[in-house]
Amino acid sequence: MLFFADAAFLLLFALLVDAAFGDPDFLWRRLPHPVTLFGKIIEIADQDFNTPDLPAGTRKLYGAIFLAALVFGAFLLGLLIEAIARVLPFGEILTVLVAAVFLAQRSLYDHVARVRDGLLREGLAGGRKAVAMIVGRDPARLDEAGVSRAAIESCAENFSDGVVAPAFWFLVFGLPGLLAYKAVNTADSMIGHRTERHEAFGWASARFDDLVNLPASRLAGAFLAIAAPLAGGSVATAFRTIGADAGRHRSPNAGWPEAAMAGGLGLALAGPRAYPGYVVEDPFLNEAGRRDANAGDITRSLRLLGGACTLQAVLVAIFALLF
């Protein structure tokens, strides 16, 4: 695996490549995105080993065994790619490109910006259509403020698990760590739900995803809080909101970046949320903040995202030079 200094240099270039190019549509229209390959494997396992006739305990065991096999396979794949890169001329380029594929700075920015643009160009209908692409909520029950808050919350949470966490695990374990993390995160997004079908089979995926996201969520909250002045907010207020409210979120991780975003923007985020078939009755983060978010607030959240991504890249560059 990569030494820390080598990993930091390669990660810095991967972050720059991702920021510049994101996920090019022309490429992924012709090739399957690697994350979709993880998704296909998870889908097959869900169909074959998560059958309703099995007891819940058996399905929980099968889910844990499957997750272990998936993570181990992803880790081995990362080792194989690194081994190939070591014998290729300019193999570092391969490592950088593979790492960039699994980072989501540009794609996250673009997806959140589309919600803002949908609201501005097509009104509520356009905002609902765009936000349905990035959150699982019932778009028909969202007003303009609800659409805006959903986009901003998605921006905060996905900065943590789509940008900071992959970067963190690349620094620690190189490509094997990055691919293993993405396998866990994809499994959690597909089967880590507290539904009748997935509560048992997806239990291990949900719990392990919580564990591997612990360090990144704290870092993401700090990066967003420090970037608060870019959106007219206060660093101190953002950190106070993290301290007061991060633990009130039902997720042990999502509350950190969302609380930082709420404090930095002066908004009340999270709170009751409607999903198809059910409503989540959660407390608001930064309850005293405004609830009537709008397209302008989405723009401010994107400034925070850009500032936080820049801060992360600067820190990676410092690590690369010092270690």
C-alpha positions in Angstrom: 0.0 0.0 0.0 1.0 3.6 -0.4 3.1 5.5 2.2 1.3 8.4 3.8 3.3 11.1 2.0 2.8 9.4 -1.4 -0.9 9.0 -0.7 -1.3 12.7 0.2 0.4 13.8 -3.0 -1.8 11.5 -5.1 -4.9 12.5 -3.2 -4.2 16.1 -3.8 -4.0 15.5 -7.6 -7.2 13.4 -7.4 -9.0 16.1 -5.7 -7.9 18.6 -8.3 -8.9 16.3 -11.2 -12.3 15.7 -9.6 -12.9 19.4 -9.0 -12.1 20.1 -12.6 -13.9 17.3 -14.4 -16.3 15.6 -12.0 -18.1 12.6 -13.5 -18.0 13.2 -17.3 -21.4 12.2 -18.8 -19.8 11.2 -22.1 -17.7 8.6 -20.3 -20.3 7.1 -18.0 -22.9 6.9 -20.7 -20.6 4.4 -22.4 -19.1 2.6 -19.4 -20.6 1.5 -16.2 -19.6 3.6 -13.2 -17.6 1.5 -10.7 -20.1 2.3 -7.9 -22.9 0.7 -10.1 -20.9 -2.5 -10.2 -20.9 -2.6 -6.4 -24.6 -1.9 -6.6 -25.2 -4.8 -8.9 -23.4 -7.2 -6.6 -25.4 -5.9 -3.6 -28.6 -6.2 -5.6 -27.9 -9.9 -6.4 -27.0 -10.7 -2.8 -30.2 -9.0 -1.6 -32.3 -11.1 -4.0 -30.6 -14.4 -3.2 -29.9 -14.3 0.5 -32.5 -11.9 1.9 -35.6 -14.0 1.3 -38.7 -13.5 3.4 -38.9 -17.2 4.4 -35.7 -17.0 6.4 -35.7 -16.0 10.1 -34.5 -12.5 10.9 -31.4 -13.9 12.8 -30.4 -15.9 9.7 -30.8 -12.9 7.4 -28.8 -10.7 9.8 -26.0 -13.3 9.7 -26.1 -13.6 5.9 -26.0 -9.8 5.7 -22.9 -9.6 7.9 -21.1 -12.4 6.0 -22.0 -10.8 2.6 -20.7 -7.4 3.8 -17.4 -8.9 5.0 -17.0 -10.6 1.6 -17.8 -7.4 -0.2 -15.4 -5.3 1.8 -12.6 -7.9 1.5 -13.2 -8.1 -2.3 -13.1 -4.3 -2.7 -9.9 -4.1 -0.6 -8.2 -6.8 -2.8 -9.3 -5.0 -5.9 -7.6 -1.9 -4.6 -4.4 -3.8 -3.9 -4.5 -5.2 -7.4 -4.9 -1.8 -9.0 -2.0 -0.4 -6.9 0.1 -3.4 -7.9 -0.6 -2.7 -11.6 0.1 1.0 -11.2 3.6 0.2 -9.6 4.7 -1.6 -12.8 3.3 0.7 -15.3 5.1 3.8 -16.6 3.6 6.8 -14.9 1.4 4.4 -12.9 0.7 7.2 -10.5 -1.7 8.6 -13.1 -3.8 5.5 -12.9 -4.0 5.7 -9.1 -5.0 9.4 -9.4 -7.7 8.7 -11.9 -9.2 5.8 -10.0 -9.2 7.8 -6.8 -10.9 10.8 -8.6 -13.7 8.6 -9.8 -14.7 7.9 -6.2 -14.6 11.5 -5.1 -17.8 13.6 -5.4 -16.8 17.3 -5.1 -17.9 18.4 -8.6 -20.8 16.1 -9.0 -22.2 17.0 -5.5 -21.9 20.7 -6.4 -23.6 20.2 -9.7 -26.5 18.2 -8.3 -27.2 20.7 -5.6 -26.9 23.6 -8.0 -29.5 21.9 -10.3 -32.1 22.2 -7.4 -31.4 25.9 -7.1 -31.6 26.3 -10.9 -34.8 24.3 -11.1 -36.4 26.6 -8.5 -35.3 29.8 -10.3 -36.2 28.6 -13.8 -39.3 26.5 -13.3 -40.5 27.3 -9.8 -41.6 24.7 -7.3 -42.1 22.0 -9.9 -38.6 22.3 -11.2 -37.2 22.3 -7.7 -39.1 19.2 -6.8 -38.0 17.4 -9.9 -34.3 18.2 -9.2 -34.3 17.5 -5.5 -35.9 14.1 -6.1 -32.6 13.1 -7.8 -30.6 13.5 -4.6 -32.9 12.8 -1.7 -35.4 10.1 -0.9 -38.1 12.4 0.4 -41.6 12.6 -1.0 -41.2 15.6 -3.3 -44.9 16.2 -3.7 -45.0 17.2 0.0 -42.2 19.7 -0.2 -42.8 23.5 -0.6 -40.1 25.8 -1.7 -38.6 26.0 1.8 -38.7 22.2 2.1 -37.0 21.7 -1.3 -34.3 24.2 -0.4 -33.6 22.6 3.0 -33.5 19.2 1.5 -30.9 20.3 -1.0 -28.8 22.0 1.7 -29.0 19.0 4.0 -27.9 16.7 1.2 -25.1 19.1 0.4 -23.8 18.9 4.0 -24.3 15.1 4.5 -22.9 14.1 1.1 -19.8 16.4 1.6 -19.0 14.1 4.5 -19.6 10.7 3.0 -18.9 11.6 -0.6 -15.9 13.8 -0.3 -14.2 13.7 3.1 -14.7 10.0 3.9 -13.2 8.7 0.7 -10.3 11.1 1.0 -9.7 10.1 4.6 -9.7 6.3 3.9 -7.4 6.9 0.8 -4.9 8.7 3.1 -5.0 5.8 5.6 -5.0 2.7 3.3 -4.6 4.0 -0.3 -6.9 2.6 -3.0 -7.8 -0.5 -1.0 -9.2 1.7 1.8 -11.0 4.0 -0.6 -12.7 1.1 -2.5 -13.5 -0.8 0.7 -15.2 2.4 2.0 -17.2 2.9 -1.1 -18.4 -0.7 -1.0 -19.6 -0.2 2.6 -21.2 3.2 1.8 -23.0 1.8 -1.3 -24.3 -1.2 0.7 -25.6 1.1 3.4 -27.4 3.3 0.8 -29.1 0.3 -0.8 -29.9 -2.1 2.1 -29.1 -0.2 5.3 -32.6 0.9 5.9 -34.9 0.2 8.9 -37.6 -1.3 6.7 -39.3 -4.7 7.1 -37.2 -6.1 4.2 -33.8 -4.7 5.1 -33.7 -4.2 8.9 -32.1 -7.6 9.4 -30.1 -8.2 6.2 -28.8 -4.6 6.1 -28.1 -4.3 9.8 -24.3 -5.0 9.5 -24.0 -2.6 6.5 -25.8 0.2 8.4 -23.8 -0.2 11.6 -20.4 -0.6 9.8 -21.1 2.5 7.7 -21.8 4.4 10.9 -18.4 3.3 12.2 -16.3 4.1 9.1 -17.9 7.5 8.8 -17.2 8.6 12.4 -13.9 10.4 11.7 -15.0 12.0 8.4 -18.2 13.4 9.7 -16.3 15.3 12.5 -13.8 16.6 10.0 -16.6 17.6 7.5 -18.4 19.5 10.3 -15.1 21.4 11.1 -14.4 22.2 7.5 -17.9 23.6 6.9 -17.8 25.6 10.2 -14.5 27.2 9.3 -15.9 28.1 5.8 -19.0 29.8 7.4 -17.8 33.4 6.7 -18.0 32.6 2.9 -21.7 32.5 3.3 -21.9 35.5 5.7 -21.9 33.3 8.8 -19.8 33.0 11.9 -17.2 30.3 12.6 -18.0 30.5 16.3 -21.8 30.1 15.7 -21.3 27.1 13.4 -19.1 25.4 16.0 -21.6 26.2 18.8 -24.4 24.7 16.7 -22.3 21.5 16.2 -21.7 21.3 20.0 -25.3 21.9 20.8 -27.2 20.0 18.1 -25.0 17.4 16.3 -26.0 14.7 18.8 -29.7 15.4 18.3 -29.7 13.9 14.8 -30.9 10.3 14.5 -27.6 9.6 12.6 -24.4 9.5 14.7 -22.7 11.2 11.7 -25.0 13.3 9.6 -25.7 15.7 12.5 -22.1 17.0 12.4 -22.0 18.5 8.9 -25.7 19.4 9.0 -25.4 21.2 12.2 -22.3 23.1 10.9 -24.3 24.0 7.8 -27.3 25.1 9.8 -25.2 27.3 12.1 -23.1 28.7 9.3 -26.2 29.7 7.2 -28.4 30.7 10.1 -31.0 28.1 9.1 -33.0 25.5 11.0 -32.3 22.2 9.2 -33.4 18.6 9.6 -36.7 18.5 11.7 -39.8 16.5 10.5 -39.3 15.0 7.1 -41.8 13.2 4.9 -40.7 10.1 3.0 -42.9 7.9 0.8 -45.2 6.1 3.2 -43.9 7.6 6.5 -42.8 10.7 8.3 -39.7 11.2 10.4 -40.3 13.3 13.5 -36.8 14.7 14.2 -35.9 17.9 16.1 -34.5 20.8 14.2 -30.8 21.6 14.2 -30.3 25.2 15.1 -34.0 25.5 16.0 -33.8 29.3 16.3 -32.7 29.7 12.7 -34.9 30.5 9.7 -37.0 27.7 8.3 -38.1 29.5 5.1 -35.0 28.6 3.1 -34.9 29.5 -0.5 -32.8 29.3 -3.7 -30.4 32.0 -2.4 -29.7 29.8 0.6 -28.8 27.0 -1.7 -26.3 29.3 -3.3 -24.8 30.1 0.1 -24.5 26.4 0.9 -22.6 25.9 -2.3 -20.2 28.6 -1.2 -19.6 26.7 2.0 -19.1 23.5 0.1 -16.5 25.1 -2.2 -14.7 26.6 0.8 -14.7 23.3 2.7 -13.4 21.4 -0.3 -10.6 24.0 -0.7 -9.7 23.8 3.0 -9.5 20.0 2.7 -7.2 20.2 -0.3 -5.0 22.7 1.4 -4.6 20.4 4.4 -3.8 17.5 2.2 -1.1 19.6 0.5 0.4 20.5 3.8 0.4 16.8 4.8 2.1 16.0 1.5 4.9 18.5 2.1 5.4 17.8 5.8 5.4 14.0 6.0 
